[in-house]
Amino acid sequence: MVGLVGEYTAQVVSKLKVLRTLGTLVSRPGRLTIDFMEGRRIDQVNPVWLFTFVWSTVVTVSHFFLQPESGAMFGDAPPELLDAAATMQPWFLGVLAYTSPVVSLLASVAFSRVLFTSRWIEAWVFSLHVGLVNLILNAPLSALMAWFGLWGEGTWLVLGFTPLAMLPPLIYVALAFRTVFAGRVAMPWVRFAAYFLACFAAELAWSGVLGVALFFAFVAAMA
């Protein structure tokens, strides 16, 4: 009984720790990064574990919205092409959903290290924390993309919603940057603009790579 009570208490404390960490992360941009770097880590969840947990949860939930039969883009195309589209679309969306947060994280780490700090650990912690919030804020967009699919009739809704969905993550990252780095670097907002544009370009480049892979997959399927 003592062992069971101890295990239950540990689980409750652990869950409360996750909730407390997420609450601080969302409500006080940049605060957790500063606390981590200054050694105040006992009250926060490891950022690598938390990022992995949120990333896998968001992507898994998004998969429930996948619509593999969307092929409206092809109209009266041959059945072989429609079958290939129905097969490739969920594959493309799945790979994009799983890999884009990782590509974004790696780009953030690299450009944070170049533009903001000389410490790799600080670049990693900052990028993990802002990446976590980006995942949470972009979850509705991911679900919308999966629901309408790559070629669905409602794709225009996704395209129209995307710029609006990008605004909250941008504001959050800017606030976190102001808390952690703005007072320590020269021309802080010029550096931040360079960081944001470089990360955005890296994500676009990765989407392009996957698009080229999808094209060749279609060619191979129709051969």
PyMOL commands that place a pseudoatom at each C-alpha (Angstrom):
pseudoatom trace, name=CA, resn=MET, resi=1, chain=A, elem=C, hetatm=0, pos=[0.000, 0.000, 0.000]
pseudoatom trace, name=CA, resn=VAL, resi=2, chain=A, elem=C, hetatm=0, pos=[2.830, 2.356, 0.802]
pseudoatom trace, name=CA, resn=GLY, resi=3, chain=A, elem=C, hetatm=0, pos=[4.371, 1.621, -2.589]
pseudoatom trace, name=CA, resn=LEU, resi=4, chain=A, elem=C, hetatm=0, pos=[1.073, 2.177, -4.405]
pseudoatom trace, name=CA, resn=VAL, resi=5, chain=A, elem=C, hetatm=0, pos=[0.396, 5.442, -2.607]
pseudoatom trace, name=CA, resn=GLY, resi=6, chain=A, elem=C, hetatm=0, pos=[3.931, 6.601, -3.346]
pseudoatom trace, name=CA, resn=GLU, resi=7, chain=A, elem=C, hetatm=0, pos=[3.581, 5.739, -7.039]
pseudoatom trace, name=CA, resn=TYR, resi=8, chain=A, elem=C, hetatm=0, pos=[0.213, 7.490, -7.276]
pseudoatom trace, name=CA, resn=THR, resi=9, chain=A, elem=C, hetatm=0, pos=[1.597, 10.583, -5.548]
pseudoatom trace, name=CA, resn=ALA, resi=10, chain=A, elem=C, hetatm=0, pos=[4.579, 10.639, -7.908]
pseudoatom trace, name=CA, resn=GLN, resi=11, chain=A, elem=C, hetatm=0, pos=[2.272, 10.441, -10.932]
pseudoatom trace, name=CA, resn=VAL, resi=12, chain=A, elem=C, hetatm=0, pos=[0.053, 13.265, -9.650]
pseudoatom trace, name=CA, resn=VAL, resi=13, chain=A, elem=C, hetatm=0, pos=[3.056, 15.451, -8.846]
pseudoatom trace, name=CA, resn=SER, resi=14, chain=A, elem=C, hetatm=0, pos=[4.514, 14.705, -12.284]
pseudoatom trace, name=CA, resn=LYS, resi=15, chain=A, elem=C, hetatm=0, pos=[1.285, 15.676, -14.059]
pseudoatom trace, name=CA, resn=LEU, resi=16, chain=A, elem=C, hetatm=0, pos=[0.975, 18.837, -12.000]
pseudoatom trace, name=CA, resn=LYS, resi=17, chain=A, elem=C, hetatm=0, pos=[4.566, 19.647, -12.891]
pseudoatom trace, name=CA, resn=VAL, resi=18, chain=A, elem=C, hetatm=0, pos=[3.749, 19.317, -16.589]
pseudoatom trace, name=CA, resn=LEU, resi=19, chain=A, elem=C, hetatm=0, pos=[0.716, 21.586, -16.225]
pseudoatom trace, name=CA, resn=ARG, resi=20, chain=A, elem=C, hetatm=0, pos=[2.690, 24.116, -14.215]
pseudoatom trace, name=CA, resn=THR, resi=21, chain=A, elem=C, hetatm=0, pos=[5.505, 24.105, -16.773]
pseudoatom trace, name=CA, resn=LEU, resi=22, chain=A, elem=C, hetatm=0, pos=[3.088, 24.571, -19.684]
pseudoatom trace, name=CA, resn=GLY, resi=23, chain=A, elem=C, hetatm=0, pos=[1.274, 27.327, -17.800]
pseudoatom trace, name=CA, resn=THR, resi=24, chain=A, elem=C, hetatm=0, pos=[4.481, 29.275, -17.183]
pseudoatom trace, name=CA, resn=LEU, resi=25, chain=A, elem=C, hetatm=0, pos=[5.659, 28.599, -20.725]
pseudoatom trace, name=CA, resn=VAL, resi=26, chain=A, elem=C, hetatm=0, pos=[2.520, 30.075, -22.284]
pseudoatom trace, name=CA, resn=SER, resi=27, chain=A, elem=C, hetatm=0, pos=[1.880, 32.929, -19.838]
pseudoatom trace, name=CA, resn=ARG, resi=28, chain=A, elem=C, hetatm=0, pos=[5.472, 34.151, -19.356]
pseudoatom trace, name=CA, resn=PRO, resi=29, chain=A, elem=C, hetatm=0, pos=[7.415, 33.921, -22.642]
pseudoatom trace, name=CA, resn=GLY, resi=30, chain=A, elem=C, hetatm=0, pos=[11.135, 33.378, -22.086]
pseudoatom trace, name=CA, resn=ARG, resi=31, chain=A, elem=C, hetatm=0, pos=[10.917, 32.939, -18.305]
pseudoatom trace, name=CA, resn=LEU, resi=32, chain=A, elem=C, hetatm=0, pos=[11.503, 29.177, -18.335]
pseudoatom trace, name=CA, resn=THR, resi=33, chain=A, elem=C, hetatm=0, pos=[14.571, 29.577, -20.540]
pseudoatom trace, name=CA, resn=ILE, resi=34, chain=A, elem=C, hetatm=0, pos=[16.113, 32.057, -18.091]
pseudoatom trace, name=CA, resn=ASP, resi=35, chain=A, elem=C, hetatm=0, pos=[15.258, 29.829, -15.117]
pseudoatom trace, name=CA, resn=PHE, resi=36, chain=A, elem=C, hetatm=0, pos=[16.797, 26.802, -16.828]
pseudoatom trace, name=CA, resn=MET, resi=37, chain=A, elem=C, hetatm=0, pos=[20.014, 28.623, -17.671]
pseudoatom trace, name=CA, resn=GLU, resi=38, chain=A, elem=C, hetatm=0, pos=[20.289, 29.973, -14.109]
pseudoatom trace, name=CA, resn=GLY, resi=39, chain=A, elem=C, hetatm=0, pos=[19.867, 26.507, -12.592]
pseudoatom trace, name=CA, resn=ARG, resi=40, chain=A, elem=C, hetatm=0, pos=[16.253, 26.778, -11.374]
pseudoatom trace, name=CA, resn=ARG, resi=41, chain=A, elem=C, hetatm=0, pos=[15.131, 23.541, -13.002]
pseudoatom trace, name=CA, resn=ILE, resi=42, chain=A, elem=C, hetatm=0, pos=[13.519, 21.460, -10.279]
pseudoatom trace, name=CA, resn=ASP, resi=43, chain=A, elem=C, hetatm=0, pos=[10.058, 22.958, -10.846]
pseudoatom trace, name=CA, resn=GLN, resi=44, chain=A, elem=C, hetatm=0, pos=[10.041, 22.548, -14.637]
pseudoatom trace, name=CA, resn=VAL, resi=45, chain=A, elem=C, hetatm=0, pos=[9.850, 19.532, -16.919]
pseudoatom trace, name=CA, resn=ASN, resi=46, chain=A, elem=C, hetatm=0, pos=[12.865, 18.709, -19.073]
pseudoatom trace, name=CA, resn=PRO, resi=47, chain=A, elem=C, hetatm=0, pos=[12.353, 20.684, -22.323]
pseudoatom trace, name=CA, resn=VAL, resi=48, chain=A, elem=C, hetatm=0, pos=[13.453, 17.797, -24.575]
pseudoatom trace, name=CA, resn=TRP, resi=49, chain=A, elem=C, hetatm=0, pos=[10.944, 15.405, -23.008]
pseudoatom trace, name=CA, resn=LEU, resi=50, chain=A, elem=C, hetatm=0, pos=[8.153, 17.988, -23.069]
pseudoatom trace, name=CA, resn=PHE, resi=51, chain=A, elem=C, hetatm=0, pos=[8.795, 18.933, -26.712]
pseudoatom trace, name=CA, resn=THR, resi=52, chain=A, elem=C, hetatm=0, pos=[8.760, 15.267, -27.723]
pseudoatom trace, name=CA, resn=PHE, resi=53, chain=A, elem=C, hetatm=0, pos=[5.536, 14.639, -25.798]
pseudoatom trace, name=CA, resn=VAL, resi=54, chain=A, elem=C, hetatm=0, pos=[3.679, 17.652, -27.237]
pseudoatom trace, name=CA, resn=TRP, resi=55, chain=A, elem=C, hetatm=0, pos=[5.030, 17.043, -30.752]
pseudoatom trace, name=CA, resn=SER, resi=56, chain=A, elem=C, hetatm=0, pos=[3.909, 13.410, -30.843]
pseudoatom trace, name=CA, resn=THR, resi=57, chain=A, elem=C, hetatm=0, pos=[0.530, 14.289, -29.286]
pseudoatom trace, name=CA, resn=VAL, resi=58, chain=A, elem=C, hetatm=0, pos=[-0.248, 17.094, -31.757]
pseudoatom trace, name=CA, resn=VAL, resi=59, chain=A, elem=C, hetatm=0, pos=[0.746, 15.036, -34.792]
pseudoatom trace, name=CA, resn=THR, resi=60, chain=A, elem=C, hetatm=0, pos=[-1.159, 11.967, -33.611]
pseudoatom trace, name=CA, resn=VAL, resi=61, chain=A, elem=C, hetatm=0, pos=[-4.328, 13.967, -32.981]
pseudoatom trace, name=CA, resn=SER, resi=62, chain=A, elem=C, hetatm=0, pos=[-3.976, 15.647, -36.396]
pseudoatom trace, name=CA, resn=HIS, resi=63, chain=A, elem=C, hetatm=0, pos=[-3.965, 12.207, -38.027]
pseudoatom trace, name=CA, resn=PHE, resi=64, chain=A, elem=C, hetatm=0, pos=[-7.561, 11.693, -36.913]
pseudoatom trace, name=CA, resn=PHE, resi=65, chain=A, elem=C, hetatm=0, pos=[-8.525, 14.442, -39.352]
pseudoatom trace, name=CA, resn=LEU, resi=66, chain=A, elem=C, hetatm=0, pos=[-6.809, 12.968, -42.412]
pseudoatom trace, name=CA, resn=GLN, resi=67, chain=A, elem=C, hetatm=0, pos=[-9.024, 12.764, -45.485]
pseudoatom trace, name=CA, resn=PRO, resi=68, chain=A, elem=C, hetatm=0, pos=[-7.298, 10.306, -47.836]
pseudoatom trace, name=CA, resn=GLU, resi=69, chain=A, elem=C, hetatm=0, pos=[-9.955, 10.417, -50.562]
pseudoatom trace, name=CA, resn=SER, resi=70, chain=A, elem=C, hetatm=0, pos=[-9.588, 14.027, -51.557]
pseudoatom trace, name=CA, resn=GLY, resi=71, chain=A, elem=C, hetatm=0, pos=[-8.689, 14.278, -55.253]
pseudoatom trace, name=CA, resn=ALA, resi=72, chain=A, elem=C, hetatm=0, pos=[-10.725, 17.223, -56.499]
pseudoatom trace, name=CA, resn=MET, resi=73, chain=A, elem=C, hetatm=0, pos=[-7.679, 18.856, -58.014]
pseudoatom trace, name=CA, resn=PHE, resi=74, chain=A, elem=C, hetatm=0, pos=[-7.507, 16.178, -60.716]
pseudoatom trace, name=CA, resn=GLY, resi=75, chain=A, elem=C, hetatm=0, pos=[-11.100, 16.408, -61.952]
pseudoatom trace, name=CA, resn=ASP, resi=76, chain=A, elem=C, hetatm=0, pos=[-11.732, 13.728, -64.590]
pseudoatom trace, name=CA, resn=ALA, resi=77, chain=A, elem=C, hetatm=0, pos=[-8.223, 12.312, -64.416]
pseudoatom trace, name=CA, resn=PRO, resi=78, chain=A, elem=C, hetatm=0, pos=[-7.635, 8.596, -65.056]
pseudoatom trace, name=CA, resn=PRO, resi=79, chain=A, elem=C, hetatm=0, pos=[-8.496, 6.294, -62.136]
pseudoatom trace, name=CA, resn=GLU, resi=80, chain=A, elem=C, hetatm=0, pos=[-4.827, 5.353, -61.780]
pseudoatom trace, name=CA, resn=LEU, resi=81, chain=A, elem=C, hetatm=0, pos=[-3.908, 8.970, -61.049]
pseudoatom trace, name=CA, resn=LEU, resi=82, chain=A, elem=C, hetatm=0, pos=[-6.790, 9.379, -58.601]
pseudoatom trace, name=CA, resn=ASP, resi=83, chain=A, elem=C, hetatm=0, pos=[-5.733, 6.211, -56.777]
pseudoatom trace, name=CA, resn=ALA, resi=84, chain=A, elem=C, hetatm=0, pos=[-2.148, 7.468, -56.615]
pseudoatom trace, name=CA, resn=ALA, resi=85, chain=A, elem=C, hetatm=0, pos=[-3.376, 10.839, -55.254]
pseudoatom trace, name=CA, resn=ALA, resi=86, chain=A, elem=C, hetatm=0, pos=[-5.464, 9.146, -52.563]
pseudoatom trace, name=CA, resn=THR, resi=87, chain=A, elem=C, hetatm=0, pos=[-2.434, 7.074, -51.545]
pseudoatom trace, name=CA, resn=MET, resi=88, chain=A, elem=C, hetatm=0, pos=[0.201, 9.815, -51.651]
pseudoatom trace, name=CA, resn=GLN, resi=89, chain=A, elem=C, hetatm=0, pos=[-1.760, 12.616, -49.994]
pseudoatom trace, name=CA, resn=PRO, resi=90, chain=A, elem=C, hetatm=0, pos=[-1.917, 11.193, -46.443]
pseudoatom trace, name=CA, resn=TRP, resi=91, chain=A, elem=C, hetatm=0, pos=[1.685, 10.054, -46.777]
pseudoatom trace, name=CA, resn=PHE, resi=92, chain=A, elem=C, hetatm=0, pos=[2.792, 13.559, -47.743]
pseudoatom trace, name=CA, resn=LEU, resi=93, chain=A, elem=C, hetatm=0, pos=[0.748, 15.213, -44.987]
pseudoatom trace, name=CA, resn=GLY, resi=94, chain=A, elem=C, hetatm=0, pos=[1.995, 12.709, -42.425]
pseudoatom trace, name=CA, resn=VAL, resi=95, chain=A, elem=C, hetatm=0, pos=[5.667, 13.186, -43.293]
pseudoatom trace, name=CA, resn=LEU, resi=96, chain=A, elem=C, hetatm=0, pos=[5.196, 16.967, -43.388]
pseudoatom trace, name=CA, resn=ALA, resi=97, chain=A, elem=C, hetatm=0, pos=[3.475, 16.975, -39.989]
pseudoatom trace, name=CA, resn=TYR, resi=98, chain=A, elem=C, hetatm=0, pos=[6.092, 14.792, -38.312]
pseudoatom trace, name=CA, resn=THR, resi=99, chain=A, elem=C, hetatm=0, pos=[9.205, 16.389, -39.787]
pseudoatom trace, name=CA, resn=SER, resi=100, chain=A, elem=C, hetatm=0, pos=[8.363, 20.107, -40.041]
pseudoatom trace, name=CA, resn=PRO, resi=101, chain=A, elem=C, hetatm=0, pos=[8.536, 20.761, -36.257]
pseudoatom trace, name=CA, resn=VAL, resi=102, chain=A, elem=C, hetatm=0, pos=[11.934, 19.048, -36.127]
pseudoatom trace, name=CA, resn=VAL, resi=103, chain=A, elem=C, hetatm=0, pos=[13.248, 21.027, -39.112]
pseudoatom trace, name=CA, resn=SER, resi=104, chain=A, elem=C, hetatm=0, pos=[11.910, 24.213, -37.528]
pseudoatom trace, name=CA, resn=LEU, resi=105, chain=A, elem=C, hetatm=0, pos=[13.577, 23.306, -34.206]
pseudoatom trace, name=CA, resn=LEU, resi=106, chain=A, elem=C, hetatm=0, pos=[16.960, 22.610, -35.804]
pseudoatom trace, name=CA, resn=ALA, resi=107, chain=A, elem=C, hetatm=0, pos=[16.799, 25.842, -37.808]
pseudoatom trace, name=CA, resn=SER, resi=108, chain=A, elem=C, hetatm=0, pos=[15.905, 27.788, -34.662]
pseudoatom trace, name=CA, resn=VAL, resi=109, chain=A, elem=C, hetatm=0, pos=[18.816, 26.257, -32.763]
pseudoatom trace, name=CA, resn=ALA, resi=110, chain=A, elem=C, hetatm=0, pos=[21.307, 27.044, -35.538]
pseudoatom trace, name=CA, resn=PHE, resi=111, chain=A, elem=C, hetatm=0, pos=[20.198, 30.637, -36.101]
pseudoatom trace, name=CA, resn=SER, resi=112, chain=A, elem=C, hetatm=0, pos=[19.782, 31.344, -32.373]
pseudoatom trace, name=CA, resn=ARG, resi=113, chain=A, elem=C, hetatm=0, pos=[23.375, 30.202, -31.852]
pseudoatom trace, name=CA, resn=VAL, resi=114, chain=A, elem=C, hetatm=0, pos=[24.620, 32.422, -34.682]
pseudoatom trace, name=CA, resn=LEU, resi=115, chain=A, elem=C, hetatm=0, pos=[22.561, 35.542, -33.937]
pseudoatom trace, name=CA, resn=PHE, resi=116, chain=A, elem=C, hetatm=0, pos=[21.732, 35.539, -30.209]
pseudoatom trace, name=CA, resn=THR, resi=117, chain=A, elem=C, hetatm=0, pos=[24.094, 33.546, -27.987]
pseudoatom trace, name=CA, resn=SER, resi=118, chain=A, elem=C, hetatm=0, pos=[27.492, 31.876, -27.841]
pseudoatom trace, name=CA, resn=ARG, resi=119, chain=A, elem=C, hetatm=0, pos=[26.139, 28.918, -25.827]
pseudoatom trace, name=CA, resn=TRP, resi=120, chain=A, elem=C, hetatm=0, pos=[24.676, 25.941, -27.667]
pseudoatom trace, name=CA, resn=ILE, resi=121, chain=A, elem=C, hetatm=0, pos=[22.705, 24.823, -24.601]
pseudoatom trace, name=CA, resn=GLU, resi=122, chain=A, elem=C, hetatm=0, pos=[20.959, 28.191, -24.412]
pseudoatom trace, name=CA, resn=ALA, resi=123, chain=A, elem=C, hetatm=0, pos=[20.119, 28.062, -28.115]
pseudoatom trace, name=CA, resn=TRP, resi=124, chain=A, elem=C, hetatm=0, pos=[18.662, 24.568, -27.638]
pseudoatom trace, name=CA, resn=VAL, resi=125, chain=A, elem=C, hetatm=0, pos=[16.589, 25.439, -24.557]
pseudoatom trace, name=CA, resn=PHE, resi=126, chain=A, elem=C, hetatm=0, pos=[15.218, 28.643, -26.096]
pseudoatom trace, name=CA, resn=SER, resi=127, chain=A, elem=C, hetatm=0, pos=[14.341, 26.835, -29.337]
pseudoatom trace, name=CA, resn=LEU, resi=128, chain=A, elem=C, hetatm=0, pos=[12.698, 23.928, -27.510]
pseudoatom trace, name=CA, resn=HIS, resi=129, chain=A, elem=C, hetatm=0, pos=[10.560, 26.287, -25.450]
pseudoatom trace, name=CA, resn=VAL, resi=130, chain=A, elem=C, hetatm=0, pos=[9.389, 28.477, -28.338]
pseudoatom trace, name=CA, resn=GLY, resi=131, chain=A, elem=C, hetatm=0, pos=[8.975, 25.372, -30.504]
pseudoatom trace, name=CA, resn=LEU, resi=132, chain=A, elem=C, hetatm=0, pos=[6.666, 23.899, -27.876]
pseudoatom trace, name=CA, resn=VAL, resi=133, chain=A, elem=C, hetatm=0, pos=[4.369, 26.909, -27.930]
pseudoatom trace, name=CA, resn=ASN, resi=134, chain=A, elem=C, hetatm=0, pos=[4.452, 27.016, -31.729]
pseudoatom trace, name=CA, resn=LEU, resi=135, chain=A, elem=C, hetatm=0, pos=[3.283, 23.405, -31.779]
pseudoatom trace, name=CA, resn=ILE, resi=136, chain=A, elem=C, hetatm=0, pos=[0.418, 24.191, -29.431]
pseudoatom trace, name=CA, resn=LEU, resi=137, chain=A, elem=C, hetatm=0, pos=[-0.631, 27.342, -31.295]
pseudoatom trace, name=CA, resn=ASN, resi=138, chain=A, elem=C, hetatm=0, pos=[-0.317, 25.705, -34.729]
pseudoatom trace, name=CA, resn=ALA, resi=139, chain=A, elem=C, hetatm=0, pos=[-2.303, 22.602, -33.747]
pseudoatom trace, name=CA, resn=PRO, resi=140, chain=A, elem=C, hetatm=0, pos=[-5.588, 24.013, -35.180]
pseudoatom trace, name=CA, resn=LEU, resi=141, chain=A, elem=C, hetatm=0, pos=[-3.824, 24.777, -38.480]
pseudoatom trace, name=CA, resn=SER, resi=142, chain=A, elem=C, hetatm=0, pos=[-2.389, 21.254, -38.632]
pseudoatom trace, name=CA, resn=ALA, resi=143, chain=A, elem=C, hetatm=0, pos=[-5.829, 19.764, -38.043]
pseudoatom trace, name=CA, resn=LEU, resi=144, chain=A, elem=C, hetatm=0, pos=[-7.343, 22.045, -40.700]
pseudoatom trace, name=CA, resn=MET, resi=145, chain=A, elem=C, hetatm=0, pos=[-4.690, 21.062, -43.244]
pseudoatom trace, name=CA, resn=ALA, resi=146, chain=A, elem=C, hetatm=0, pos=[-5.244, 17.391, -42.538]
pseudoatom trace, name=CA, resn=TRP, resi=147, chain=A, elem=C, hetatm=0, pos=[-9.035, 17.741, -42.689]
pseudoatom trace, name=CA, resn=PHE, resi=148, chain=A, elem=C, hetatm=0, pos=[-9.146, 19.489, -46.063]
pseudoatom trace, name=CA, resn=GLY, resi=149, chain=A, elem=C, hetatm=0, pos=[-6.180, 17.579, -47.398]
pseudoatom trace, name=CA, resn=LEU, resi=150, chain=A, elem=C, hetatm=0, pos=[-3.584, 18.694, -49.877]
pseudoatom trace, name=CA, resn=TRP, resi=151, chain=A, elem=C, hetatm=0, pos=[-6.037, 19.000, -52.776]
pseudoatom trace, name=CA, resn=GLY, resi=152, chain=A, elem=C, hetatm=0, pos=[-9.443, 19.261, -51.117]
pseudoatom trace, name=CA, resn=GLU, resi=153, chain=A, elem=C, hetatm=0, pos=[-12.107, 21.737, -52.187]
pseudoatom trace, name=CA, resn=GLY, resi=154, chain=A, elem=C, hetatm=0, pos=[-11.629, 23.679, -48.934]
pseudoatom trace, name=CA, resn=THR, resi=155, chain=A, elem=C, hetatm=0, pos=[-7.874, 24.152, -49.410]
pseudoatom trace, name=CA, resn=TRP, resi=156, chain=A, elem=C, hetatm=0, pos=[-8.507, 27.879, -49.932]
pseudoatom trace, name=CA, resn=LEU, resi=157, chain=A, elem=C, hetatm=0, pos=[-9.631, 28.019, -46.302]
pseudoatom trace, name=CA, resn=VAL, resi=158, chain=A, elem=C, hetatm=0, pos=[-6.259, 26.614, -45.233]
pseudoatom trace, name=CA, resn=LEU, resi=159, chain=A, elem=C, hetatm=0, pos=[-4.382, 29.119, -47.397]
pseudoatom trace, name=CA, resn=GLY, resi=160, chain=A, elem=C, hetatm=0, pos=[-6.457, 31.989, -46.048]
pseudoatom trace, name=CA, resn=PHE, resi=161, chain=A, elem=C, hetatm=0, pos=[-6.096, 30.844, -42.442]
pseudoatom trace, name=CA, resn=THR, resi=162, chain=A, elem=C, hetatm=0, pos=[-2.321, 30.274, -42.587]
pseudoatom trace, name=CA, resn=PRO, resi=163, chain=A, elem=C, hetatm=0, pos=[-1.152, 33.949, -42.369]
pseudoatom trace, name=CA, resn=LEU, resi=164, chain=A, elem=C, hetatm=0, pos=[-3.580, 34.553, -39.497]
pseudoatom trace, name=CA, resn=ALA, resi=165, chain=A, elem=C, hetatm=0, pos=[-2.405, 31.385, -37.724]
pseudoatom trace, name=CA, resn=MET, resi=166, chain=A, elem=C, hetatm=0, pos=[1.241, 32.488, -38.014]
pseudoatom trace, name=CA, resn=LEU, resi=167, chain=A, elem=C, hetatm=0, pos=[0.637, 35.730, -36.087]
pseudoatom trace, name=CA, resn=PRO, resi=168, chain=A, elem=C, hetatm=0, pos=[0.278, 34.341, -32.504]
pseudoatom trace, name=CA, resn=PRO, resi=169, chain=A, elem=C, hetatm=0, pos=[3.482, 32.210, -32.746]
pseudoatom trace, name=CA, resn=LEU, resi=170, chain=A, elem=C, hetatm=0, pos=[5.374, 35.192, -34.150]
pseudoatom trace, name=CA, resn=ILE, resi=171, chain=A, elem=C, hetatm=0, pos=[4.196, 37.422, -31.292]
pseudoatom trace, name=CA, resn=TYR, resi=172, chain=A, elem=C, hetatm=0, pos=[5.118, 34.753, -28.730]
pseudoatom trace, name=CA, resn=VAL, resi=173, chain=A, elem=C, hetatm=0, pos=[8.628, 34.213, -30.137]
pseudoatom trace, name=CA, resn=ALA, resi=174, chain=A, elem=C, hetatm=0, pos=[9.185, 37.990, -30.229]
pseudoatom trace, name=CA, resn=LEU, resi=175, chain=A, elem=C, hetatm=0, pos=[8.152, 38.286, -26.556]
pseudoatom trace, name=CA, resn=ALA, resi=176, chain=A, elem=C, hetatm=0, pos=[10.395, 35.358, -25.562]
pseudoatom trace, name=CA, resn=PHE, resi=177, chain=A, elem=C, hetatm=0, pos=[13.298, 36.891, -27.485]
pseudoatom trace, name=CA, resn=ARG, resi=178, chain=A, elem=C, hetatm=0, pos=[12.748, 40.234, -25.738]
pseudoatom trace, name=CA, resn=THR, resi=179, chain=A, elem=C, hetatm=0, pos=[12.884, 38.521, -22.331]
pseudoatom trace, name=CA, resn=VAL, resi=180, chain=A, elem=C, hetatm=0, pos=[15.911, 36.307, -22.992]
pseudoatom trace, name=CA, resn=PHE, resi=181, chain=A, elem=C, hetatm=0, pos=[18.168, 38.023, -25.537]
pseudoatom trace, name=CA, resn=ALA, resi=182, chain=A, elem=C, hetatm=0, pos=[17.091, 41.565, -26.476]
pseudoatom trace, name=CA, resn=GLY, resi=183, chain=A, elem=C, hetatm=0, pos=[19.017, 43.254, -23.684]
pseudoatom trace, name=CA, resn=ARG, resi=184, chain=A, elem=C, hetatm=0, pos=[22.235, 41.342, -24.416]
pseudoatom trace, name=CA, resn=VAL, resi=185, chain=A, elem=C, hetatm=0, pos=[22.826, 41.765, -28.161]
pseudoatom trace, name=CA, resn=ALA, resi=186, chain=A, elem=C, hetatm=0, pos=[23.451, 44.704, -30.477]
pseudoatom trace, name=CA, resn=MET, resi=187, chain=A, elem=C, hetatm=0, pos=[20.633, 45.655, -32.887]
pseudoatom trace, name=CA, resn=PRO, resi=188, chain=A, elem=C, hetatm=0, pos=[18.304, 43.110, -31.263]
pseudoatom trace, name=CA, resn=TRP, resi=189, chain=A, elem=C, hetatm=0, pos=[15.270, 43.502, -33.531]
pseudoatom trace, name=CA, resn=VAL, resi=190, chain=A, elem=C, hetatm=0, pos=[17.343, 43.416, -36.702]
pseudoatom trace, name=CA, resn=ARG, resi=191, chain=A, elem=C, hetatm=0, pos=[18.770, 40.126, -35.458]
pseudoatom trace, name=CA, resn=PHE, resi=192, chain=A, elem=C, hetatm=0, pos=[15.303, 38.883, -34.590]
pseudoatom trace, name=CA, resn=ALA, resi=193, chain=A, elem=C, hetatm=0, pos=[14.006, 39.715, -38.073]
pseudoatom trace, name=CA, resn=ALA, resi=194, chain=A, elem=C, hetatm=0, pos=[16.958, 37.860, -39.605]
pseudoatom trace, name=CA, resn=TYR, resi=195, chain=A, elem=C, hetatm=0, pos=[16.294, 34.884, -37.310]
pseudoatom trace, name=CA, resn=PHE, resi=196, chain=A, elem=C, hetatm=0, pos=[12.594, 34.723, -38.155]
pseudoatom trace, name=CA, resn=LEU, resi=197, chain=A, elem=C, hetatm=0, pos=[13.120, 35.042, -41.916]
pseudoatom trace, name=CA, resn=ALA, resi=198, chain=A, elem=C, hetatm=0, pos=[15.903, 32.432, -41.892]
pseudoatom trace, name=CA, resn=CYS, resi=199, chain=A, elem=C, hetatm=0, pos=[13.739, 29.940, -39.951]
pseudoatom trace, name=CA, resn=PHE, resi=200, chain=A, elem=C, hetatm=0, pos=[10.796, 30.595, -42.275]
pseudoatom trace, name=CA, resn=ALA, resi=201, chain=A, elem=C, hetatm=0, pos=[13.007, 30.044, -45.318]
pseudoatom trace, name=CA, resn=ALA, resi=202, chain=A, elem=C, hetatm=0, pos=[14.273, 26.747, -43.872]
pseudoatom trace, name=CA, resn=GLU, resi=203, chain=A, elem=C, hetatm=0, pos=[10.697, 25.505, -43.388]
pseudoatom trace, name=CA, resn=LEU, resi=204, chain=A, elem=C, hetatm=0, pos=[9.744, 26.547, -46.933]
pseudoatom trace, name=CA, resn=ALA, resi=205, chain=A, elem=C, hetatm=0, pos=[12.821, 24.805, -48.310]
pseudoatom trace, name=CA, resn=TRP, resi=206, chain=A, elem=C, hetatm=0, pos=[11.897, 21.581, -46.499]
pseudoatom trace, name=CA, resn=SER, resi=207, chain=A, elem=C, hetatm=0, pos=[8.337, 21.761, -47.839]
pseudoatom trace, name=CA, resn=GLY, resi=208, chain=A, elem=C, hetatm=0, pos=[9.842, 22.168, -51.310]
pseudoatom trace, name=CA, resn=VAL, resi=209, chain=A, elem=C, hetatm=0, pos=[12.022, 19.101, -50.832]
pseudoatom trace, name=CA, resn=LEU, resi=210, chain=A, elem=C, hetatm=0, pos=[8.980, 17.055, -49.826]
pseudoatom trace, name=CA, resn=GLY, resi=211, chain=A, elem=C, hetatm=0, pos=[7.027, 18.474, -52.785]
pseudoatom trace, name=CA, resn=VAL, resi=212, chain=A, elem=C, hetatm=0, pos=[9.727, 17.333, -55.204]
pseudoatom trace, name=CA, resn=ALA, resi=213, chain=A, elem=C, hetatm=0, pos=[9.714, 13.894, -53.559]
pseudoatom trace, name=CA, resn=LEU, resi=214, chain=A, elem=C, hetatm=0, pos=[5.923, 13.773, -53.950]
pseudoatom trace, name=CA, resn=PHE, resi=215, chain=A, elem=C, hetatm=0, pos=[6.207, 14.660, -57.647]
pseudoatom trace, name=CA, resn=PHE, resi=216, chain=A, elem=C, hetatm=0, pos=[8.668, 11.847, -58.318]
pseudoatom trace, name=CA, resn=ALA, resi=217, chain=A, elem=C, hetatm=0, pos=[6.468, 9.501, -56.302]
pseudoatom trace, name=CA, resn=PHE, resi=218, chain=A, elem=C, hetatm=0, pos=[3.575, 10.343, -58.638]
pseudoatom trace, name=CA, resn=VAL, resi=219, chain=A, elem=C, hetatm=0, pos=[5.757, 9.767, -61.672]
pseudoatom trace, name=CA, resn=ALA, resi=220, chain=A, elem=C, hetatm=0, pos=[6.844, 6.397, -60.333]
pseudoatom trace, name=CA, resn=ALA, resi=221, chain=A, elem=C, hetatm=0, pos=[3.241, 5.440, -59.479]
pseudoatom trace, name=CA, resn=MET, resi=222, chain=A, elem=C, hetatm=0, pos=[2.031, 6.304, -62.979]
pseudoatom trace, name=CA, resn=ALA, resi=223, chain=A, elem=C, hetatm=0, pos=[4.932, 4.628, -64.792]
for i in range(1, 223): cmd.bond("trace and resi %d" % i, "trace and resi %d" % (i + 1))
show_as sticks, trace
zoom trace
